């Protein structure tokens, strides 16, 4: 049986009943952006979908994820540290280049 717990930080931990639950990594802005980046790469067919093990292109979903990252870039202007700002800028650039190539 599996049970789900929510930690004091608001993170969900799932584990087998009676066994110690493996703590989830701490979620921060960088991890959130890397997660969206991974989703975009899956939708672009660059990396395998972890659920299926297949590389399948879904360009509309890729565009939506890239647009979400672009929106986050605009909405967080002035609120990120230099490292976060540069990371987001480079990820967006790379994803946009790949997206344009995949459309051709």
GUFITI-865279 format. One line per 2 residues: their letters; for each residue y, x, z of N, C-alpha, C, CB. Coordinates in steps of 0.02 Angstrom, whole numbers, padded with zeros to 5 digits. Each point is the difference from the previous one (the first is absolute). Glycine has a CB too. Example, Ala and Ser with C-alpha at 12.3 -4.5 7.8 and 13.67 -1.06 7.14 Angstrom:
as> -00284 00660 00390 00059 -00045 00000 00060 00045 00000 -00059 -00095 00062 ~ 00112 00077 -00098 00059 00042 00003 00055 -00039 00037 -00032 00059 -00108
This chain:
xx> -00059 00042 00000 00059 -00042 00000 00062 00044 00000 -00062 -00092 00061 ~ 00112 00074 -00098 00062 00038 -00004 00055 -00037 00036 -00035 00050 -00110
xx> 00075 -00013 00147 00057 -00031 00033 00063 00037 -00020 -00071 -00038 00097 ~ 00126 00003 -00096 00064 00029 -00021 00048 -00002 00059 -00019 -00035 -00120
xx> 00052 00092 00132 00049 00004 00054 00067 00022 -00029 -00091 00028 00084 ~ 00144 -00050 -00053 00066 00022 -00019 00027 00042 00057 00021 -00103 -00073
xx> -00002 00165 00056 00024 00047 00050 00072 -00019 00021 -00074 00091 -00047 ~ 00098 -00056 00098 00068 -00012 00023 00051 00015 -00053 -00037 00027 00115
xx> 00020 00018 -00162 00046 00017 -00054 -00003 -00050 -00057 -00013 00120 00030 ~ -00030 -00170 -00025 -00005 -00051 -00052 -00050 00019 -00054 00116 -00030 00023
xx> -00154 00084 -00013 -00050 00020 -00049 -00066 -00035 00014 00057 00111 -00015 ~ -00094 -00126 -00038 -00064 -00033 00007 -00055 00052 00004 00042 -00101 -00061
xx> -00088 00092 00108 -00057 00044 00005 -00062 -00043 -00005 00063 00084 00072 ~ -00109 -00065 -00117 -00062 -00038 -00009 -00058 00046 00018 00052 -00073 -00090
xx> -00099 00048 00127 -00057 00041 00018 -00059 -00043 00018 00076 00090 00039 ~ -00134 -00057 -00032 -00060 -00035 00020 00006 -00018 00074 -00070 00061 -00087
xx> 00046 -00119 00105 00003 -00022 00069 -00041 00048 00043 00016 -00122 -00035 ~ 00014 00145 00089 -00035 00045 00044 00010 00073 -00017 -00083 -00089 00018
xx> 00106 00105 -00078 00012 00069 -00020 00075 00013 00002 -00103 00000 -00074 ~ 00120 00063 00085 00070 00019 00000 00028 -00007 -00070 -00018 00080 00097
xx> 00074 -00114 -00103 00032 -00010 -00066 00035 00064 -00021 00015 -00124 00023 ~ -00022 00142 -00087 00036 00058 -00026 00073 -00020 -00007 -00102 00044 -00062
xx> 00146 -00006 00091 00071 -00018 -00005 00024 00009 -00072 00019 00033 00120 ~ 00022 -00079 -00142 00030 00005 -00067 00056 00051 00003 -00030 -00120 -00028
xx> 00042 00155 -00028 00056 00047 00001 00065 -00036 00011 -00063 00076 -00077 ~ 00111 -00042 00109 00065 -00030 00013 00035 -00015 -00067 00008 00063 00111
xx> 00016 -00123 -00118 00035 -00019 -00061 00073 00017 00006 -00082 -00093 -00020 ~ 00107 00131 -00028 00071 00015 -00003 00023 -00012 -00072 -00008 00085 00095
xx> 00071 -00074 -00108 00028 -00015 -00066 -00037 00040 -00055 00111 -00024 00053 ~ -00124 00088 -00040 -00033 00041 -00050 -00070 -00026 -00016 00065 00099 00040
xx> -00102 -00118 00011 -00068 -00027 -00013 00004 -00065 -00038 -00041 00054 00105 ~ 00091 -00096 -00090 00009 -00062 -00036 00013 00013 -00074 00045 -00054 00104
xx> -00002 00103 -00119 00016 00017 -00069 -00061 00029 -00035 00120 00021 00032 ~ -00157 00023 00003 -00061 00028 -00030 -00051 -00055 -00015 00020 00108 00062
xx> -00024 -00158 -00019 -00045 -00056 -00012 00019 -00038 -00063 -00019 -00010 00124 ~ 00084 -00004 -00132 00023 -00034 -00061 -00011 00044 -00061 00085 -00063 00067
xx> -00075 00129 -00060 -00013 00046 -00054 -00073 -00003 -00022 00092 00075 00043 ~ -00137 -00074 00005 -00071 -00004 -00015 -00017 -00065 -00036 -00025 00071 00100
xx> 00054 -00126 -00077 -00012 -00064 -00033 00024 00001 -00072 00012 -00058 00110 ~ 00046 00087 -00122 00027 00005 -00068 -00046 00043 -00043 00117 -00014 00043
xx> -00142 00069 -00016 -00045 00044 -00038 -00066 -00035 -00017 00052 00099 00056 ~ -00076 -00140 -00011 -00060 -00040 -00014 00015 -00049 -00057 -00039 00010 00120
xx> 00095 -00045 -00116 00019 -00048 -00052 00013 00033 -00068 00048 -00073 00090 ~ -00025 00135 -00088 00011 00037 -00062 -00064 00028 -00029 00114 00029 00042
xx> -00170 -00035 -00006 -00064 00025 -00023 -00007 00075 00007 -00002 -00094 -00079 ~ 00044 00125 00121 -00002 00072 00010 -00053 00019 00051 00122 00007 -00028
xx> -00128 -00046 00081 -00052 00012 00050 -00044 -00062 00005 00076 00079 00064 ~ -00136 -00069 -00039 -00048 -00055 00006 00022 -00050 00053 -00091 00077 -00036
xx> 00076 -00140 00023 00010 -00052 00049 -00052 00011 00055 00045 -00084 -00086 ~ -00025 00094 00148 -00049 00013 00053 -00050 -00056 00010 00086 00069 00055
xx> -00069 -00129 -00073 -00045 -00057 00009 -00055 -00001 -00052 00094 -00065 00049 ~ -00078 00087 -00111 -00049 -00004 -00054 -00025 00067 -00025 00055 -00105 -00033
xx> -00017 00158 00047 -00018 00066 -00026 00016 00008 -00073 -00089 00005 00085 ~ 00125 -00054 -00114 00017 00001 -00071 00074 00015 -00010 -00092 -00083 -00022
xx> 00107 00113 -00035 00070 00009 -00021 00017 -00056 -00048 -00005 00127 00015 ~ 00048 -00172 00006 00019 -00057 -00041 00076 -00005 00000 -00108 -00061 00027
xx> 00137 00054 -00087 00073 -00007 -00006 00021 -00072 00011 00003 00096 -00080 ~ 00049 -00104 00119 00032 -00065 00010 00075 00015 00000 -00099 -00051 00067
xx> 00127 00058 -00127 00070 00021 -00006 00050 -00048 00032 -00033 00056 -00104 ~ 00023 -00122 00101 00048 -00044 00035 00000 00013 00076 -00018 -00086 -00089
xx> -00041 00098 00118 -00003 00014 00072 00031 00069 00015 -00104 -00071 00010 ~ 00093 00119 -00055 00031 00066 00009 00076 -00006 -00002 -00100 00055 -00053
xx> 00126 -00093 00005 00072 -00008 -00006 00028 -00033 00063 -00010 -00010 -00125 ~ -00024 -00040 00150 00023 -00034 00061 00003 00048 00059 -00049 -00108 -00042
xx> -00001 00150 00049 -00001 00048 00055 00055 00052 -00008 -00123 -00017 00013 ~ 00134 00040 -00074 00054 00048 -00014 00067 -00033 00014 -00071 00058 -00088
xx> 00079 -00120 00069 00062 -00036 00013 00012 -00008 00076 -00013 -00062 -00109 ~ -00040 00051 00147 00006 -00005 00073 00025 00066 00028 -00093 -00086 00004
xx> 00065 00141 -00029 00023 00066 00023 00073 00011 -00019 -00117 00044 -00011 ~ 00137 -00066 -00048 00070 00006 -00021 00046 -00041 00044 -00039 00019 -00116
xx> 00016 -00079 00134 00040 -00042 00045 00007 00034 00069 -00040 -00103 -00062 ~ -00015 00131 00087 00004 00035 00064 00048 00059 -00003 -00118 -00035 00023
xx> 00118 00070 -00081 00047 00056 -00008 00072 -00024 00007 -00083 00059 -00075 ~ 00099 -00115 00042 00068 -00026 00003 00017 -00026 00070 -00008 -00031 -00121
xx> -00038 -00006 00151 00014 -00031 00065 00003 00049 00058 -00056 -00101 -00044 ~ 00025 00160 00035 00000 00049 00054 00050 00057 -00010 -00120 -00028 00018
xx> 00161 00023 -00070 00050 00052 -00014 00043 00012 00062 00002 -00032 -00122 ~ 00001 00096 00142 00040 00019 00058 -00037 -00006 00066 00098 -00036 -00063
xx> -00159 00008 00062 -00038 -00009 00062 -00061 00046 00005 00039 -00117 00000 ~ -00052 00157 -00051 -00058 00044 00000 00021 00071 00014 -00058 -00075 -00082
xx> 00010 00114 00111 00015 00071 00007 -00011 00033 -00068 -00034 00000 00123 ~ 00055 00062 -00130 -00002 00034 -00065 -00071 00002 -00028 00098 00070 00035
xx> -00147 -00055 00007 -00069 00004 -00023 -00025 -00067 -00027 -00021 00091 00084 ~ 00035 -00145 -00049 -00021 -00067 -00023 00035 -00019 -00065 -00020 -00033 00119
xx> 00084 00049 -00124 00039 -00016 -00060 -00028 00037 -00061 00101 -00019 00072 ~ -00115 00084 -00064 -00026 00040 -00055 -00071 -00023 -00020 00069 00097 00039
xx> -00110 -00112 00011 -00068 -00023 -00013 00002 -00064 -00042 -00040 00053 00107 ~ 00080 -00101 -00086 00005 -00063 -00036 00026 00010 -00070 00019 -00059 00109
xx> 00031 00101 -00117 00029 00014 -00066 -00052 00030 -00046 00112 00017 00053 ~ -00151 00032 -00029 -00050 00033 -00042 -00058 -00046 -00016 00032 00108 00051
xx> -00054 -00148 -00003 -00054 -00047 -00013 00021 -00051 -00053 -00042 00015 00118 ~ 00102 -00041 -00111 00025 -00049 -00049 00004 00031 -00069 00064 -00058 00091
xx> -00037 00118 -00096 00005 00034 -00065 -00069 00008 -00031 00103 00061 00039 ~ -00150 -00035 -00001 -00068 00011 -00026 -00032 -00065 -00023 -00012 00099 00075
xx> 00017 -00151 -00034 -00031 -00064 -00018 00032 -00030 -00062 -00027 -00019 00120 ~ 00092 00024 -00126 00035 -00027 -00058 -00020 00036 -00064 00096 -00032 00073
xx> -00104 00099 -00069 -00022 00039 -00059 -00070 -00021 -00020 00073 00097 00035 ~ -00118 -00102 00014 -00069 -00021 -00015 -00001 -00070 -00029 -00042 00073 00093
xx> 00081 -00118 -00065 00002 -00070 -00025 00022 -00002 -00073 00026 -00040 00116 ~ 00026 00077 -00133 00024 00000 -00070 -00055 00028 -00046 00120 00015 00039
xx> -00154 00038 -00018 -00054 00029 -00041 -00057 -00049 -00009 00032 00114 00040 ~ -00049 -00150 00014 -00056 -00047 -00003 00016 -00061 -00043 -00035 00039 00113
xx> 00098 -00055 -00120 00019 -00057 -00043 -00008 00016 -00074 00081 -00036 00088 ~ -00076 00099 -00105 -00003 00020 -00071 -00069 -00007 -00029 00092 00079 00021
